[in-house]
């Protein structure tokens, strides 16, 4: 692996992860708004089931966001250490690859969390639809 590839490769993944952070935090904010809306309609029946689903979604979003932030941290550290290694220390290939792998593992975990959240979102939508049909 050439010296530029050593520190640039992990950094090439950061913009994609950043897009996931933006969309995930936007969806998390939407859940927050839904919870506030639910708080204003406490007197309605079946609200507890919706609140539990929104609570589950918020936990999953939080886990996904933390994992995405960790992914960016590991990828940035891999790039930084790779850059320093190229300048001063020669080859510390395995440290950079290890940090890159940690960043990618965090990205995989976050993606799995987002899949779980999408399935819960469908459940919430179905609950909303059944509540509307009852009215």
Secondary structure, DSSP 8 states (H G I E B T S, - for coil): --HHHHHHHHHHTHHHHHHHHHHHHHHHHHHHHHHHHHHTTTTSTTHHHHHHHHHHHHHHHHHHHHHHHHHHHHHHHHHHHHHHIIIII---HHHHHHHHHHHHHHHHHHHHHHHHHHHHHHHHHHHHHHHHHH-
